[in-house]
Amino acid sequence: MRKVLTGFLIYGLPIPLLLYSLTVGPSQGLVFSDYWEWGGAVLSGNIHESSTKVYMLNNIIENVRLPRVLLTFIIGAGLAASGGALQGIFRNPLVDPYVLGISSGSAFGAALAIAFPLLHINVMAFVLGVASVVMTYSFAFSNNKSSIVAVILSGMIVSGIFTASLTVVQYMSDPYKLQAIVQWTMGNLHHASWDKINTAALPVGIGIVGMYLMRWRLNLLALGEQEAKAVGVNPTADKATLVALATLTTSTSVAAAGVISMYGLFIPHLTRMMVGPDNRKAMPANIFFGGSFLVIIDNFSRSLMDFEIPIGIFTMLLGAPFFLFLMKKNKINWV
Amino acid sequence: MTDAAIEVENLSFGYGKAPILERVNVTFPTNRFSVLLGRNGSGKSTLFNIMAGLQKYQHGSVKLMGKERSKMSFSDCARVLGFLPQFHKSVFPFQVKDVVLTGRAAFSAFSPKKSDMVKVGQAIEELGISHLADRPYTELSGGEQQLVMIARVLVQNPSIILLDEPTNHLDVYYQTYVLEKLKKLTENNLTVIAIMHDPNMAFLYADHCYFMKDRTVVTPASEFDYHASDFLEYVYDVTFTTVLVNDKIMVVPERKIDKLIEPTR
């Protein structure tokens, strides 16, 4: 029973959820029969001959809601998969894609692009996201060796540097730009468009497929470096590949949708509760459930109030208490 | 003497200027249970790390089944040699069979094959831990975890296994259980070499004992007379009394304090 239920949550949910999510939005005066009519018109291929209302609805769905729902799904899947992969690599369940400094690096890059429009905002966010990971790693390595603690500490330092720099940019910006920067750092899926999907889909897709292919190797890495060498595998190459894939995925999604906090941290915990720690099952679960769950959160964030609640705030508000609950329930003491 | 599984000749090694191994010469025979003993810091673990390929070396030679260690790739080495490091703890509650399965990672790149699963079944059967297959590794006792890690090395199908202190932290039941199993493995064409601290346990189970003192392997004056208390005293810097138990020589360290000090009430 439990197996069927988790199976449905992971693999059965995405398609109906994506279809349902197309009907969620702030547009007033649309009722179920309109969607019904729209569905019929799309299936029979004569959308251009249908009523003005259905034609308008088609426009909303095609150009606003569909790209948004798809982008949300892709980003949710990418963040959850990266989170699961990084928790395994660093053998630390408290790690998420942002501990390497990606989020603050990308946020600083985006802020720079908003304040001084030299390069496109996505490009800047991506470049600085990658730069922060490179910095985190180069700080953490000494004598060609790096410990997990060193990586996490140097991630904090890099985050600190970029957060401070971000504040400087905010301080110097005029109020309009400041507003844009602040919105961006809170996560901004409402800017979703086919353009964004076109730029984000390929890098995130490569990242997700790569991490999916390496899901069993991840089990080996999660047992430890010595343990991998003991059975004849040099873990350095595997680790580097996975970190690169996670960085590509995360910085692309930060570039497309801003900072979505805590998401890559708590989804891997949820999926581990559902299917266990074996990454051969947990990785696909992260990808599918991670995508679905962000779509669900986004549905709430755009329908709960008259205005949109930025999704980054929503995930933080959901994630923090959930995480505390997990810590108490499982009596976690990772030392 | 039978063929050499591992042959170490004139091996010297050090970090920076501090020497850790100096001109080590030792040969471990095939299909025997050999034990390496010595004080902390005498270089046992470093010698093991070099033989297992975790540490590179420049001076001297290490041959695995006749082939120079430094010229073998990681996966070539994995076919010949399995290594059990000293500390292992898992953060994630992987099932025992999934932990054991990772021992096949050098041979199956992206996902394990059916034959890999069969090997896992055989290995945990051989060590008598089939009943643990579905349990989370993190919930097992230290002795059970050690057996799981030994099974993980066995699924590699190596001809030599190196174990760094396999009986460390185990109670007497698991110490004897692990050593009996290791001894038994040598009957199936496997060379077992282990680091141990208890000379009596080594005398009970090992076919050969080797001792390290001051960064090199030392041998007693007359070959294989390592039970001699003066030799052991030289190795351990402790005075021993030798006793005979069921025709086996055992050693007991001599107490230096005449009387235990009574605690004041």
Interface residues (C-beta under 8 A of the other chain):
Chain A: G88 R91 N92 P93 L213 M214 W216 R217 N219 L220 A222 L223 G224 Q226 E227 A228 K229 A230 V231 G232 V233 N234 R272 G276 P277 D278 R280 W334
Chain B: A52 G53 L54 F74 S75 C77 A78 R79 G82 F83 L84 P85 F87 H88 K89 S90 V91 F92 P93 F94 Q95 D98 V99 L101 T102 G103 R104 A105 A106 A109 F110 S111 P112 R152 V153 Q156
